[in-house]
Amino acid sequence: MIEFIPRYWYNIVPDLLRPLPPPRDPEDSNFSRIELLNSIIPKEVLRQQFTAERYVKIPDNVMELYSLAGRPTPLMRAKNFEEALDTPAKIYFKYEGATHSGSHKINTAIPQAYFAKEEGVERVVTETGAGQWGTAVALAASLMKIRSTVFMVRVSYEQKPGRRTMMNLYGAEVYPSPSEITEYGRKELRKNPSNPGSLGIAMSEAIEHVINNGYRYLVGSVMEVVLLHQSVIGLEAINQFDYIGETPDVLIGCVGGGSNFAGFSYPFIGSKRGSRYIAVGSSEIKKFSKGVYEYDFPDSAGLLPMLKMITLGKDYVPPPIYSGGLRYHGLAPTLSLLVRDKTVEWMEFSETEIYEAAKLFARTQGIVPAPESAHAIMAAIKVAQEAREKKERPVIAFNLSGHGLLDLSYYQKMEAK
Ligand SMILES: Cc1ncc(COP(=O)(O)O)c(C=O)c1O
């Protein structure tokens, strides 16, 4: 089994049709954000962020922890689901929900925590929205025998006590954001004591906490180094598909900042496997249909370097949909380029549509998907229906980025509607 795990991560940057616009400071800036990154992010993580190498070796210790945390994850055929859809298409899914932390987020949390520990750092800090990223960081830090602090968007903190408990169980300190711990949080609370929080605010609090204490900050999505680490999903899937003698035609993944979609699909794009790559967003957060391609900050406080990306603007306040992982204003720079070049197609679905998709999948395959992942399932349904109409037999593969066992309150709410 372990031989399915690749020994190298894949970086798509050298294979892009156009050079990637570099991160930069705004014109009127009086400090260097790249220098700031140098002081908050583990050095090897930052080196990988800017590498032009196509392959980056996975350290042996990281390989071991990948295996401990549940890799390789299963690649499964969804035969019952195909039957229910009455489609001639074959449908496979890569099940990242089978990792111990419950989602793909552990794939980058482990190497980032490892590189932080290598620098002798005692604590890593991050923010989390839906909770999957914070859970992954809490577990990765514990496995590396270092401490972790997580700033969790206040609405999620209140809506998802199960997530908070899981992070605490793994040993993390968890604060609802905005919090009293940081100057930024206190300022937000003075403006509005019942501020529900946002990923941007939580991110700004995490960075301030790192700067003031000499800790290291771990990044959950959007930055290229995260997409690089997530390529373990697609590379592993290629090994598994080769093993069963199958090649997928259509690759699908849901998109918040873009890391699970990129991690799954980029190795297929890079090795010219497959012919359609579909990135799926939420129609409540119209990033694909309404976003503009321009330099924007990845965080609402404007502390990180600006990235050229498809964005709804750093001050965009997303509606409170339950798929917290998709409530992000921007799209990773490489993915933004691939969408603009039309190498990658996109679709957007509403909460009602994805609920129906999740229900059908749960009833036919037994897995309760995270609502984020249900967006990918919905896209697979669309492609499978199209195949029936056109009498084609494509092989569809989607990434099931996480399980939904801690999202049952969402399903309860949808059921009551
Ligand atoms: C289960 C799950 N899927 C998808 C996402 C979206 O993130 P990304 O686009 O970086 O994969 C998240 C983010 O929190 C998530 O938890």
Ligand as a Chemical Component Dictionary entry (heavy atoms), coordinates in Angstrom:
data_LIG
# 
_chem_comp.id                   LIG 
_chem_comp.type                 NON-POLYMER 
_chem_comp.pdbx_formal_charge   0 
_chem_comp.three_letter_code    LIG 
# 
loop_
_chem_comp_atom.comp_id 
_chem_comp_atom.atom_id 
_chem_comp_atom.alt_atom_id 
_chem_comp_atom.type_symbol 
_chem_comp_atom.charge 
_chem_comp_atom.model_Cartn_x 
_chem_comp_atom.model_Cartn_y 
_chem_comp_atom.model_Cartn_z 
_chem_comp_atom.pdbx_ordinal 
LIG C1 C1 C 0 -13.363 19.520 3.426  1  
LIG C2 C2 C 0 -12.853 20.744 2.719  2  
LIG N1 N1 N 0 -12.905 20.786 1.387  3  
LIG C3 C3 C 0 -12.496 21.864 0.703  4  
LIG C4 C4 C 0 -12.010 22.995 1.341  5  
LIG C5 C5 C 0 -11.598 24.165 0.517  6  
LIG O1 O1 O 0 -10.239 24.497 0.594  7  
LIG P1 P1 P 0 -9.244  24.325 -0.597 8  
LIG O2 O2 O 0 -9.846  25.017 -1.787 9  
LIG O3 O3 O 0 -7.981  24.960 -0.163 10 
LIG O4 O4 O 0 -9.076  22.868 -0.845 11 
LIG C6 C6 C 0 -11.924 22.998 2.734  12 
LIG C7 C7 C 0 -11.386 24.165 3.451  13 
LIG O5 O5 O 0 -11.509 24.354 4.631  14 
LIG C8 C8 C 0 -12.350 21.846 3.444  15 
LIG O6 O6 O 0 -12.278 21.796 4.770  16 
# 
loop_
_chem_comp_bond.comp_id 
_chem_comp_bond.atom_id_1 
_chem_comp_bond.atom_id_2 
_chem_comp_bond.value_order 
_chem_comp_bond.pdbx_ordinal 
LIG C1 C2 SING 1  
LIG C2 N1 SING 2  
LIG C2 C8 DOUB 3  
LIG N1 C3 DOUB 4  
LIG C3 C4 SING 5  
LIG C4 C5 SING 6  
LIG C4 C6 DOUB 7  
LIG C5 O1 SING 8  
LIG O1 P1 SING 9  
LIG P1 O2 DOUB 10 
LIG P1 O3 SING 11 
LIG P1 O4 SING 12 
LIG C6 C7 SING 13 
LIG C6 C8 SING 14 
LIG C7 O5 DOUB 15 
LIG C8 O6 SING 16 
# 
